[in-house]
Amino acid sequence: MPEKDSTNLPWVEKYRPNALQELISHEDIISTIRTFISQDKLPHLLFYGPPGTGKTSTILACAKELYSPKEFSSMVLELNASDDRGIGIVRGQILNFASTRMFVSKGYKLIILDEADAMTNDAQNALRRIIEKYTDNVRFCMICNYLSKIIPALQSRCTRFRFGPLNADQIVPRLEHVAESENVNLHESGKEALIRLAKGDMRKVINILQSCAMAFDVVDEDTVYTCVGHPLRRDITNIMQWSLNESFTSAYAKIEELRTLKGLSLQDIITEVHLYIHRVDLPAHVRIHLMIKLSELEQRLLAGTSERIQLGSFLSAFQLTRDMVQAELET
């Protein structure tokens, strides 16, 4: 690993891959880019996909292979969402960097525009001419989460690569490596919980692991869910049991007590209950009715309504479901 262990870096930076061979996923994309580099035919690139899937790591690893540490600062310009990237920066800083040739170094420069979907349309339009005009001197790599926010004129000038969410087989080896390097007591249930919560986002996996390791001696399912304030699976099972079997008053009191005790958000409860409903054996029309009610409930919560009132609405949906199932059995 890089010589960063003595510093106080967050683990996501400490264990960021430094070379293409260290990347853990998207072998087809990496092999294509390696071929581009080996044949000295690197095109303008556009990386898109969800967060934490290796887009920035891939282009930084490419840059480290292309340039020596001495050349890096003069040959690579990296602009992130935190930088102003309006039309002024495009016509000023980017244009100056792209149009200036380096007499000492051979080859082309690299401009990395991270979070490119945050650029204004005017800035993107100004950029397309710069990309064409200075292709012999510079290569652009644009990184974004939403391809639809990049204007078609820029998309057509770049080779596009989609970075999809990572699967568990790709995440686990890296997760185990970080846990071993940092002497984290990571249980199997903790690994499964991290992968379940991250949904393919490697950055999220490592961030939650670091938070749990700092807060608890053991990283297992309970500590992972507690650390991120997510309802435990057994809590969701209890909520479902109360909702479907107990009276309205009793179920309301128990769920409200659980929410207060564990600081749970009704929004998170609904998300988990939705997944649970798919595993419960219910008649199709009953499940559809329940899904519609839960979607309406989620919409009201996002609009900022009271969680106490919406909890009553949540339970009433299950009371109606119970009556519908009962009527189904009686017919």
HUCOR-V825171 format. One line per field, one symbol per residue. ss: DSSP state (H for helix, E for strand, C for the rest). Layout:
ss: ???
This chain:
ss: CCCCCCCCCCHHHHCCCCCHHHCCCCHHHHHHHHHHHHCCCCCCEEEECCCCCCHHHHHHHHHHHHCCHHHHHHHEEEECCCCCCCHHHHHHHHHHHHHCCCCCCCCCEEEEECCHHHCCHHHHHHHHHHHHHCCCCEEEEEEECCHHHCCHHHHCCCEEEECCCCCHHHHHHHHHHHHHHCCCEECHHHHHHHHHHHCCCHHHHHHHHHHHHHHCCEECHHHHHHHHCCCCHHHHHHHHHHHHHCCHHHHHHHHHHHHHHHCCCHHHHHHHHHHHHCCCCCCHHHHHHHHHHHHHHHHHHHCCCCHHHHHHHHHHHHHHHHHHHHHHHHC
